[in-house]
Amino acid sequence: MWPLYAAGFTTAFGAHGIAANLGGHTRGAVTSLLVLGGLLALYDGAEVLLKPVFGTLADRIGARPVLLGGLVAFAAASALYVVADSPGWLWAARLGQGAAASAFSPSASALVARLNPAAKHGRAFGSYGFYKSIGYTLGPLLGGVLVWAGGLWLLFAVLAMLGAVVAVCAALAVPVVPPLPKARQTVLDLARRLADPAFLAPTAALAAATAALSVGVGFLPVSGRAAGLGTVTTGAAVSVLAACAAVVQPQAGRALDRGRLTTRTGITAGLLLTAAGMGFATLPGLTGILLGAALIGAGTGLITPLGFAALAVGTPAERLGQTMGAAELGRELGDAGGPLLVATVASLTTLTHGYAVLGVLLALGPLLSAVRRRPAGG
Protein backbone atom coordinates (compact mmCIF):
# COMPACT_ATOMS: atom_id res chain seq x y z
CA MET A 1 0.00 0.00 0.00
CA TRP A 2 2.85 2.42 0.67
CA PRO A 3 3.67 3.15 -3.01
CA LEU A 4 -0.05 3.82 -3.56
CA TYR A 5 -0.02 6.29 -0.68
CA ALA A 6 3.12 7.84 -2.17
CA ALA A 7 1.38 8.15 -5.56
CA GLY A 8 -1.50 9.99 -3.90
CA PHE A 9 1.00 12.24 -2.14
CA THR A 10 2.78 12.95 -5.45
CA THR A 11 -0.27 14.15 -7.35
CA ALA A 12 -1.43 16.29 -4.41
CA PHE A 13 1.97 17.81 -3.74
CA GLY A 14 2.55 18.49 -7.41
CA ALA A 15 -0.85 19.99 -8.10
CA HIS A 16 -1.11 22.25 -5.06
CA GLY A 17 2.56 23.00 -4.50
CA ILE A 18 2.63 24.71 -7.88
CA ALA A 19 -0.92 26.11 -7.72
CA ALA A 20 -0.30 27.91 -4.44
CA ASN A 21 2.79 29.63 -5.84
CA LEU A 22 1.56 30.66 -9.29
CA GLY A 23 -0.05 33.91 -8.16
CA GLY A 24 3.05 36.01 -7.69
CA HIS A 25 6.19 34.02 -8.40
CA THR A 26 6.22 33.11 -12.09
CA ARG A 27 8.14 36.02 -13.62
CA GLY A 28 5.41 37.40 -15.85
CA ALA A 29 3.62 34.16 -16.70
CA VAL A 30 0.54 35.16 -14.65
CA THR A 31 -0.73 38.58 -15.64
CA SER A 32 -4.33 38.49 -14.33
CA LEU A 33 -6.75 36.49 -12.21
CA LEU A 34 -8.21 34.96 -15.37
CA VAL A 35 -4.76 33.73 -16.45
CA LEU A 36 -4.24 32.34 -12.96
CA GLY A 37 -7.59 30.56 -13.17
CA GLY A 38 -6.63 29.15 -16.56
CA LEU A 39 -3.32 27.77 -15.28
CA LEU A 40 -5.05 26.25 -12.26
CA ALA A 41 -7.67 24.67 -14.51
CA LEU A 42 -5.19 23.39 -17.13
CA TYR A 43 -3.86 20.56 -14.97
CA ASP A 44 -7.38 19.47 -14.14
CA GLY A 45 -8.69 19.99 -17.66
CA ALA A 46 -6.28 17.33 -18.90
CA GLU A 47 -7.54 15.01 -16.18
CA VAL A 48 -11.16 15.67 -17.15
CA LEU A 49 -10.49 14.36 -20.65
CA LEU A 50 -8.17 11.47 -19.84
CA LYS A 51 -9.07 9.94 -16.47
CA PRO A 52 -12.06 7.92 -17.78
CA VAL A 53 -9.85 6.69 -20.63
CA PHE A 54 -7.04 5.53 -18.34
CA GLY A 55 -9.53 4.11 -15.84
CA THR A 56 -11.03 1.91 -18.55
CA LEU A 57 -7.54 0.97 -19.71
CA ALA A 58 -6.66 -0.08 -16.14
CA ASP A 59 -9.64 -2.47 -16.16
CA ARG A 60 -8.49 -3.91 -19.48
CA ILE A 61 -4.74 -4.43 -18.95
CA GLY A 62 -4.43 -4.11 -15.17
CA ALA A 63 -4.04 -1.10 -12.90
CA ARG A 64 -0.35 -1.64 -12.10
CA PRO A 65 1.14 -0.91 -15.57
CA VAL A 66 -1.07 2.20 -15.93
CA LEU A 67 0.10 3.36 -12.49
CA LEU A 68 3.77 2.92 -13.40
CA GLY A 69 3.42 4.58 -16.81
CA GLY A 70 1.67 7.59 -15.30
CA LEU A 71 4.36 8.09 -12.66
CA VAL A 72 7.14 7.95 -15.26
CA ALA A 73 5.27 10.44 -17.47
CA PHE A 74 4.77 12.77 -14.48
CA ALA A 75 8.52 12.80 -13.84
CA ALA A 76 9.19 13.51 -17.52
CA ALA A 77 6.66 16.37 -17.71
CA SER A 78 8.16 17.98 -14.60
CA ALA A 79 11.65 17.66 -16.08
CA LEU A 80 10.41 19.46 -19.22
CA TYR A 81 10.05 22.76 -17.35
CA VAL A 82 13.36 22.17 -15.56
CA VAL A 83 15.11 22.04 -18.94
CA ALA A 84 13.16 24.85 -20.64
CA ASP A 85 12.50 27.17 -17.63
CA SER A 86 10.35 29.70 -19.51
CA PRO A 87 6.76 30.98 -19.05
CA GLY A 88 5.56 29.43 -22.30
CA TRP A 89 6.77 25.96 -21.33
CA LEU A 90 5.01 26.29 -17.97
CA TRP A 91 1.70 25.67 -19.74
CA ALA A 92 3.09 22.60 -21.53
CA ALA A 93 4.57 21.17 -18.31
CA ARG A 94 1.34 21.61 -16.38
CA LEU A 95 -0.62 19.98 -19.20
CA GLY A 96 1.80 17.04 -19.20
CA GLN A 97 1.59 16.67 -15.43
CA GLY A 98 -2.20 16.64 -15.61
CA ALA A 99 -2.19 13.99 -18.36
CA ALA A 100 0.20 11.82 -16.33
CA ALA A 101 -1.87 12.17 -13.16
CA SER A 102 -4.86 11.05 -15.22
CA ALA A 103 -3.17 7.67 -15.51
CA PHE A 104 -1.80 6.98 -12.06
CA SER A 105 -4.49 8.59 -9.89
CA PRO A 106 -7.51 6.39 -10.82
CA SER A 107 -5.21 3.36 -11.03
CA ALA A 108 -4.05 3.96 -7.47
CA SER A 109 -7.67 4.31 -6.29
CA ALA A 110 -8.66 1.09 -8.04
CA LEU A 111 -5.71 -0.75 -6.46
CA VAL A 112 -6.66 0.55 -3.00
CA ALA A 113 -10.11 -1.01 -3.48
CA ARG A 114 -8.79 -4.27 -5.00
CA LEU A 115 -6.15 -4.85 -2.30
CA ASN A 116 -8.55 -4.32 0.63
CA PRO A 117 -11.79 -6.14 1.60
CA ALA A 118 -15.03 -4.19 1.45
CA ALA A 119 -15.29 -4.07 5.25
CA LYS A 120 -12.07 -2.03 5.35
CA HIS A 121 -12.70 0.30 2.44
CA GLY A 122 -13.47 3.25 4.72
CA ARG A 123 -10.17 2.93 6.56
CA ALA A 124 -8.22 2.19 3.36
CA PHE A 125 -9.53 5.24 1.52
CA GLY A 126 -9.17 7.29 4.69
CA SER A 127 -5.48 6.38 4.85
CA TYR A 128 -5.03 7.03 1.14
CA GLY A 129 -6.74 10.39 1.53
CA PHE A 130 -4.58 11.13 4.58
CA TYR A 131 -1.37 10.89 2.57
CA LYS A 132 -2.88 12.91 -0.25
CA SER A 133 -3.74 15.54 2.34
CA ILE A 134 -0.14 15.48 3.57
CA GLY A 135 0.78 16.34 0.00
CA TYR A 136 -1.76 19.14 -0.02
CA THR A 137 -0.36 20.34 3.32
CA LEU A 138 3.30 20.33 2.33
CA GLY A 139 2.60 21.56 -1.20
CA PRO A 140 1.84 25.22 -0.43
CA LEU A 141 4.31 25.42 2.50
CA LEU A 142 7.30 23.48 1.16
CA GLY A 143 6.54 24.68 -2.34
CA GLY A 144 6.72 28.27 -1.12
CA VAL A 145 10.09 27.59 0.52
CA LEU A 146 11.44 25.93 -2.64
CA VAL A 147 10.23 28.78 -4.86
CA TRP A 148 11.71 31.31 -2.44
CA ALA A 149 15.05 29.45 -2.45
CA GLY A 150 15.42 28.66 -6.15
CA GLY A 151 12.36 29.76 -8.08
CA LEU A 152 9.69 27.67 -9.76
CA TRP A 153 12.48 25.74 -11.50
CA LEU A 154 13.57 24.16 -8.22
CA LEU A 155 10.02 23.06 -7.38
CA PHE A 156 9.65 21.32 -10.75
CA ALA A 157 13.04 19.64 -10.27
CA VAL A 158 11.92 18.22 -6.92
CA LEU A 159 8.70 16.96 -8.54
CA ALA A 160 10.65 15.23 -11.31
CA MET A 161 12.78 13.39 -8.77
CA LEU A 162 9.74 12.53 -6.64
CA GLY A 163 7.84 11.02 -9.57
CA ALA A 164 10.86 8.92 -10.56
CA VAL A 165 11.46 7.61 -7.02
CA VAL A 166 7.80 6.67 -6.49
CA ALA A 167 7.72 4.90 -9.87
CA VAL A 168 10.70 2.75 -8.86
CA CYS A 169 9.17 1.96 -5.45
CA ALA A 170 5.84 1.02 -7.05
CA ALA A 171 7.58 -1.25 -9.57
CA LEU A 172 9.30 -3.08 -6.72
CA ALA A 173 6.49 -3.31 -4.15
CA VAL A 174 3.03 -3.15 -5.74
CA PRO A 175 1.79 -6.66 -6.55
CA VAL A 176 0.45 -7.61 -9.94
CA VAL A 177 -3.36 -7.47 -9.83
CA PRO A 178 -4.64 -9.13 -13.01
CA PRO A 179 -7.75 -7.70 -14.68
CA LEU A 180 -10.95 -9.58 -13.90
CA PRO A 181 -13.18 -11.12 -16.57
CA LYS A 182 -16.21 -9.01 -17.26
CA ALA A 183 -19.38 -9.18 -19.31
CA ARG A 184 -19.62 -7.15 -22.48
CA GLN A 185 -20.85 -3.62 -21.75
CA THR A 186 -22.72 -1.43 -24.22
CA VAL A 187 -22.74 2.34 -24.19
CA LEU A 188 -26.31 2.20 -22.88
CA ASP A 189 -25.22 -0.06 -19.99
CA LEU A 190 -22.47 2.39 -19.08
CA ALA A 191 -24.85 5.35 -19.25
CA ARG A 192 -27.34 3.59 -16.97
CA ARG A 193 -24.65 2.76 -14.42
CA LEU A 194 -23.25 6.30 -14.40
CA ALA A 195 -26.77 7.76 -14.14
CA ASP A 196 -27.53 5.68 -11.05
CA PRO A 197 -27.90 7.83 -7.89
CA ALA A 198 -25.50 5.44 -6.16
CA PHE A 199 -22.83 6.83 -8.52
CA LEU A 200 -24.07 10.37 -9.05
CA ALA A 201 -24.55 11.39 -5.40
CA PRO A 202 -21.04 10.59 -4.10
CA THR A 203 -19.44 11.83 -7.33
CA ALA A 204 -21.25 15.17 -7.12
CA ALA A 205 -20.16 15.55 -3.50
CA LEU A 206 -16.56 14.72 -4.44
CA ALA A 207 -16.71 17.30 -7.24
CA ALA A 208 -18.02 19.98 -4.88
CA ALA A 209 -15.36 19.21 -2.28
CA THR A 210 -12.60 19.31 -4.86
CA ALA A 211 -13.85 22.64 -6.24
CA ALA A 212 -13.64 24.18 -2.77
CA LEU A 213 -10.22 22.64 -2.14
CA SER A 214 -8.81 23.98 -5.41
CA VAL A 215 -10.22 27.43 -4.79
CA GLY A 216 -8.84 27.47 -1.26
CA VAL A 217 -5.35 26.50 -2.33
CA GLY A 218 -5.29 28.74 -5.39
CA PHE A 219 -6.99 31.90 -4.16
CA LEU A 220 -6.48 32.08 -0.39
CA PRO A 221 -2.82 33.01 -1.08
CA VAL A 222 -4.12 35.91 -3.18
CA SER A 223 -6.23 37.06 -0.23
CA GLY A 224 -3.19 36.64 2.01
CA ARG A 225 -1.00 38.82 -0.17
CA ALA A 226 -3.78 41.44 -0.32
CA ALA A 227 -3.72 41.43 3.49
CA GLY A 228 0.04 42.03 3.49
CA LEU A 229 1.13 38.51 4.45
CA GLY A 230 4.47 37.12 3.29
CA THR A 231 5.01 34.05 1.10
CA VAL A 232 5.88 31.60 3.87
CA THR A 233 3.14 32.91 6.17
CA THR A 234 0.57 32.63 3.40
CA GLY A 235 1.71 29.12 2.52
CA ALA A 236 1.54 28.06 6.18
CA ALA A 237 -1.95 29.53 6.57
CA VAL A 238 -3.25 27.74 3.48
CA SER A 239 -1.60 24.49 4.63
CA VAL A 240 -4.03 24.53 7.56
CA LEU A 241 -6.68 23.52 5.03
CA ALA A 242 -4.88 20.33 4.03
CA ALA A 243 -3.76 19.59 7.58
CA CYS A 244 -7.38 19.58 8.78
CA ALA A 245 -8.34 17.31 5.88
CA ALA A 246 -5.46 14.97 6.78
CA VAL A 247 -6.63 14.68 10.38
CA VAL A 248 -10.31 14.18 9.55
CA GLN A 249 -10.08 11.63 6.71
CA PRO A 250 -8.76 8.58 8.63
CA GLN A 251 -11.20 9.27 11.47
CA ALA A 252 -14.11 9.49 9.03
CA GLY A 253 -13.07 6.23 7.36
CA ARG A 254 -12.83 4.37 10.68
CA ALA A 255 -16.20 5.73 11.80
CA LEU A 256 -17.78 4.48 8.57
CA ASP A 257 -16.29 0.99 8.91
CA ARG A 258 -17.47 0.75 12.52
CA GLY A 259 -21.01 1.86 11.70
CA ARG A 260 -20.84 5.09 13.69
CA LEU A 261 -21.27 7.23 10.57
CA THR A 262 -23.28 6.86 7.36
CA THR A 263 -22.22 8.19 4.01
CA ARG A 264 -25.30 10.44 3.72
CA THR A 265 -24.83 12.04 7.14
CA GLY A 266 -21.08 12.48 6.72
CA ILE A 267 -21.27 13.92 3.22
CA THR A 268 -24.06 16.34 4.17
CA ALA A 269 -22.09 17.58 7.18
CA GLY A 270 -18.99 17.90 5.01
CA LEU A 271 -20.73 20.04 2.40
CA LEU A 272 -22.15 22.37 5.04
CA LEU A 273 -18.76 22.72 6.75
CA THR A 274 -17.12 23.52 3.42
CA ALA A 275 -19.75 26.13 2.61
CA ALA A 276 -19.17 27.73 6.01
CA GLY A 277 -15.44 27.81 5.26
CA MET A 278 -16.10 29.75 2.07
CA GLY A 279 -18.17 32.19 4.13
CA PHE A 280 -15.31 32.77 6.57
CA ALA A 281 -12.89 33.26 3.65
CA THR A 282 -14.78 36.44 2.77
CA LEU A 283 -13.62 38.01 6.05
CA PRO A 284 -10.55 40.26 5.74
CA GLY A 285 -7.18 39.44 7.27
CA LEU A 286 -5.42 36.38 8.64
CA THR A 287 -8.34 35.32 10.87
CA GLY A 288 -10.71 34.86 7.95
CA ILE A 289 -8.10 32.92 5.98
CA LEU A 290 -7.34 30.57 8.88
CA LEU A 291 -10.98 29.89 9.76
CA GLY A 292 -11.92 29.43 6.12
CA ALA A 293 -9.01 27.05 5.51
CA ALA A 294 -9.77 24.98 8.62
CA LEU A 295 -13.46 24.51 7.80
CA ILE A 296 -12.84 23.80 4.11
CA GLY A 297 -10.27 21.20 5.12
CA ALA A 298 -12.56 19.55 7.68
CA GLY A 299 -15.47 19.46 5.23
CA THR A 300 -13.48 17.96 2.37
CA GLY A 301 -11.90 15.52 4.83
CA LEU A 302 -15.35 14.16 5.65
CA ILE A 303 -16.53 13.94 2.06
CA THR A 304 -13.53 12.34 0.34
CA PRO A 305 -13.16 8.91 2.04
CA LEU A 306 -16.92 8.48 2.38
CA GLY A 307 -17.50 9.26 -1.28
CA PHE A 308 -14.84 6.87 -2.54
CA ALA A 309 -15.90 4.11 -0.14
CA ALA A 310 -19.50 4.42 -1.38
CA LEU A 311 -18.32 4.14 -4.98
CA ALA A 312 -16.12 1.11 -4.25
CA VAL A 313 -18.91 -0.77 -2.47
CA GLY A 314 -21.43 -0.10 -5.23
CA THR A 315 -19.16 -1.09 -8.13
CA PRO A 316 -18.36 -4.57 -9.51
CA ALA A 317 -14.66 -5.33 -8.96
CA GLU A 318 -14.05 -5.76 -12.70
CA ARG A 319 -15.30 -2.20 -13.34
CA LEU A 320 -13.44 -0.41 -10.53
CA GLY A 321 -10.98 1.35 -12.82
CA GLN A 322 -13.76 2.67 -15.04
CA THR A 323 -15.84 3.84 -12.08
CA MET A 324 -12.90 5.50 -10.34
CA GLY A 325 -11.90 7.17 -13.59
CA ALA A 326 -15.44 8.47 -14.12
CA ALA A 327 -15.63 9.64 -10.50
CA GLU A 328 -12.26 11.36 -10.88
CA LEU A 329 -13.69 13.03 -13.98
CA GLY A 330 -16.41 14.52 -11.78
CA ARG A 331 -13.79 15.64 -9.27
CA GLU A 332 -11.69 17.28 -11.95
CA LEU A 333 -14.70 19.09 -13.36
CA GLY A 334 -15.07 20.57 -9.89
CA ASP A 335 -11.34 21.16 -9.61
CA ALA A 336 -11.30 23.04 -12.92
CA GLY A 337 -14.72 24.67 -12.59
CA GLY A 338 -14.22 25.99 -9.06
CA PRO A 339 -11.23 28.24 -9.87
CA LEU A 340 -12.78 29.36 -13.16
CA LEU A 341 -16.06 30.27 -11.43
CA VAL A 342 -14.37 32.21 -8.66
CA ALA A 343 -11.96 33.90 -11.09
CA THR A 344 -14.83 34.96 -13.36
CA VAL A 345 -16.89 36.39 -10.50
CA ALA A 346 -13.78 38.07 -9.05
CA SER A 347 -12.93 39.71 -12.38
CA LEU A 348 -16.44 41.19 -12.54
CA THR A 349 -16.74 42.12 -8.86
CA THR A 350 -14.26 41.12 -6.13
CA LEU A 351 -12.62 37.92 -4.89
CA THR A 352 -14.83 38.07 -1.80
CA HIS A 353 -17.91 37.76 -3.99
CA GLY A 354 -16.34 34.76 -5.73
CA TYR A 355 -15.95 32.97 -2.39
CA ALA A 356 -19.54 33.81 -1.49
CA VAL A 357 -20.99 32.47 -4.75
CA LEU A 358 -19.18 29.14 -4.38
CA GLY A 359 -20.24 28.88 -0.73
CA VAL A 360 -23.90 29.30 -1.68
CA LEU A 361 -23.62 26.62 -4.36
CA LEU A 362 -22.04 24.20 -1.88
CA ALA A 363 -24.84 24.73 0.63
CA LEU A 364 -27.59 24.28 -1.96
CA GLY A 365 -26.95 20.54 -2.36
CA PRO A 366 -27.74 19.50 1.24
CA LEU A 367 -30.62 21.97 1.45
CA LEU A 368 -32.28 20.71 -1.74
CA SER A 369 -31.74 17.11 -0.63
CA ALA A 370 -33.43 17.88 2.71
CA VAL A 371 -36.39 19.48 0.92
CA ARG A 372 -36.83 16.46 -1.36
CA ARG A 373 -36.86 14.09 1.64
CA ARG A 374 -39.60 16.01 3.49
CA PRO A 375 -43.02 14.28 3.57
CA ALA A 376 -45.74 15.71 1.35
CA GLY A 377 -47.72 16.85 4.37
CA GLY A 378 -44.85 19.00 5.62
Secondary structure by P-SEA (a helix, b strand, c coil): caaaaaaaaaaaaaaaaaaaccccccccccccaaaaaaaaaaaaaaaaacaaaaaaaaaaccaaaaaaaaaaaaaaaaaaaaaaccccaaaaaaaaaaaaaacaaaaaaaaaaaaccccaaaaaaaaaaaaaaaaaaaccaaaaaaaaaccaaaaaaaaaaaaaaaaaaaacccccccccccccccaaaaaaaaaccccaaaaaaaaaaaaaaaaaaccaaaaaaaacccaaaaaaaaaaaaaaaaacaaaaaaaaaaccccaaaaaaaaaaaaaaaaaaaacccaaaaaaaaaaaaaaaaacaaaaaaaaaaaccccaaaaaaaaaaaaaaaaaaaaaaaaaaaaaaccaaaaaaaaaaaaaaaaaaaaaaaccccc
